[in-house]
Amino acid sequence: MKNCRLEANLLIGRAFCSWGKKCQAMLSSDMTVKQQIHHLVDELPDDSPLLIEVREALRINHAIGEAMEDVRDGRTYGAEDFMAKVQQRWPRKSSE
């Protein structure tokens, strides 16, 4: 989870750095992190490829968070159980 957060931070940082001093001056220290992120994203052009990168980093981070909750709450099973469920759902046809 740390890696995804770091990746998202690096993407946001890259966007921040690409605007230089103009963007630094627009972000005040009394803004929350969420407000700063909204501001940075709002300043990007609609067709910026960075928007896709930020969306994917946030989507992945969210999915990993959900998976970690599944592990923590015991909603997981081993590889053998998984393979048995797959085999039961989609049985292999035998070539006779």
C-alpha contacts under 8 A as a table, 3 or more apart, distances in Angstrom:
res1	aa1	res2	aa2	distance
1	M	4	C	5.33
1	M	5	R	6.39
1	M	61	N	6.64
1	M	64	I	6.48
1	M	65	G	7.02
2	K	5	R	5.10
2	K	6	L	6.01
3	N	6	L	4.95
3	N	7	E	6.02
4	C	7	E	4.92
4	C	8	A	6.10
4	C	57	A	6.55
4	C	58	L	7.87
4	C	60	I	7.18
4	C	61	N	5.42
5	R	8	A	5.07
5	R	9	N	6.04
5	R	57	A	7.99
5	R	61	N	6.76
6	L	9	N	4.97
6	L	10	L	6.06
7	E	10	L	5.03
7	E	11	L	6.20
7	E	57	A	6.80
8	A	11	L	5.08
8	A	12	I	6.16
8	A	54	V	6.42
8	A	57	A	5.44
8	A	58	L	6.64
9	N	12	I	5.10
9	N	13	G	5.85
10	L	13	G	4.79
10	L	14	R	5.95
11	L	14	R	5.03
11	L	15	A	6.35
11	L	50	L	7.57
11	L	53	E	7.27
11	L	54	V	6.34
12	I	15	A	5.10
12	I	16	F	6.09
12	I	37	I	7.40
12	I	40	L	7.68
12	I	54	V	7.22
13	G	16	F	4.82
13	G	17	C	6.00
14	R	17	C	5.13
14	R	18	S	6.09
15	A	18	S	5.17
15	A	19	W	6.75
15	A	40	L	7.33
15	A	50	L	7.40
16	F	19	W	5.69
16	F	20	G	6.77
16	F	23	C	6.63
16	F	24	Q	7.50
16	F	40	L	6.92
17	C	20	G	5.10
19	W	22	K	6.19
19	W	23	C	5.46
19	W	24	Q	7.95
20	G	23	C	5.83
20	G	24	Q	6.50
21	K	24	Q	4.85
21	K	25	A	6.02
22	K	25	A	5.40
22	K	26	M	6.55
23	C	26	M	5.06
23	C	27	L	6.47
23	C	40	L	7.84
24	Q	27	L	5.47
24	Q	28	S	7.99
25	A	28	S	7.14
27	L	31	M	7.11
27	L	36	Q	6.42
27	L	39	H	7.85
28	S	31	M	5.63
29	S	32	T	7.88
31	M	34	K	7.99
31	M	35	Q	5.80
31	M	36	Q	6.19
32	T	35	Q	5.08
32	T	36	Q	6.22
33	V	36	Q	5.01
33	V	37	I	6.17
34	K	37	I	5.13
34	K	38	H	6.17
35	Q	38	H	5.07
35	Q	39	H	6.05
36	Q	39	H	5.02
36	Q	40	L	6.12
37	I	40	L	5.09
37	I	41	V	6.11
38	H	41	V	5.21
38	H	42	D	5.97
39	H	42	D	5.08
39	H	43	E	6.28
40	L	43	E	5.27
40	L	44	L	6.75
41	V	44	L	5.35
41	V	51	L	7.33
42	D	45	P	7.90
44	L	48	S	6.40
44	L	51	L	7.59
45	P	48	S	5.31
46	D	51	L	7.93
47	D	51	L	7.83
48	S	51	L	5.69
48	S	52	I	7.69
49	P	52	I	5.44
49	P	53	E	6.69
50	L	53	E	4.97
50	L	54	V	6.11
51	L	54	V	5.15
51	L	55	R	6.06
52	I	55	R	5.06
52	I	56	E	6.08
53	E	56	E	5.20
53	E	57	A	6.11
54	V	57	A	5.14
54	V	58	L	6.15
55	R	58	L	5.23
55	R	59	R	5.99
56	E	59	R	4.93
56	E	60	I	5.97
57	A	60	I	5.25
57	A	61	N	6.07
58	L	61	N	4.99
58	L	62	H	6.13
59	R	62	H	5.12
59	R	63	A	6.23
60	I	63	A	5.03
60	I	64	I	6.09
61	N	64	I	5.19
61	N	65	G	6.20
62	H	65	G	5.05
62	H	66	E	6.35
63	A	66	E	5.10
63	A	67	A	6.23
64	I	67	A	4.97
64	I	68	M	6.09
65	G	68	M	5.09
65	G	69	E	6.32
66	E	69	E	5.11
66	E	70	D	6.34
67	A	70	D	4.97
67	A	71	V	6.34
68	M	71	V	5.09
68	M	72	R	6.08
69	E	72	R	4.96
69	E	73	D	5.93
70	D	73	D	5.18
70	D	74	G	6.02
70	D	75	R	4.83
70	D	76	T	6.50
71	V	74	G	5.16
71	V	75	R	5.91
71	V	76	T	5.96
72	R	75	R	7.75
77	Y	81	D	6.27
77	Y	82	F	6.79
78	G	81	D	5.37
78	G	82	F	6.26
79	A	82	F	4.93
79	A	83	M	6.11
80	E	83	M	5.15
80	E	84	A	6.21
81	D	84	A	5.08
81	D	85	K	6.23
82	F	85	K	5.15
82	F	86	V	6.22
83	M	86	V	5.03
83	M	87	Q	6.03
84	A	87	Q	5.06
84	A	88	Q	6.03
85	K	88	Q	5.05
85	K	89	R	6.08
86	V	89	R	5.11
86	V	90	W	5.85
86	V	91	P	7.61
87	Q	90	W	5.16
87	Q	91	P	4.78
87	Q	92	R	7.00
88	Q	91	P	5.64
